[in-house]
Amino acid sequence: MSTYDDFTATAQTIFDNACRATGDFVNTSRLRIERMNLGAELERSYAKLGKLSYNMNKNGVTESDAVNEIIARIDSLLKKIEDITGRINSMQQ
């Protein structure tokens, strides 16, 4: 009976480790997709800021509120991307 118990315990340990590894892979993949989506949003924000800057310089109109809003959004996105990157790095160690 002891051999059966040892076998069962070993099989359970292997199964638990496989489940944990699969869960880590899924979580890491989810975070990478989230980071990629945030990166795309960041690029759109940079483009919006560039377009606004171009229009302001071309037309001589100041839209500092809109610029400040976009800059705040960019800073927020950069912070989120940094946080997610840190989480991914900690999961891979």
Secondary structure, DSSP 8 states (H G I E B T S, - for coil): -HHHHHHHHHHHHHHHHHHHHHHHHHHHHHHHHHHHHHHHHHHHHHHHHHHHHHHHHHHT---HHHHHHHHHHHHHHHHHHHHHHHHHHHHH-
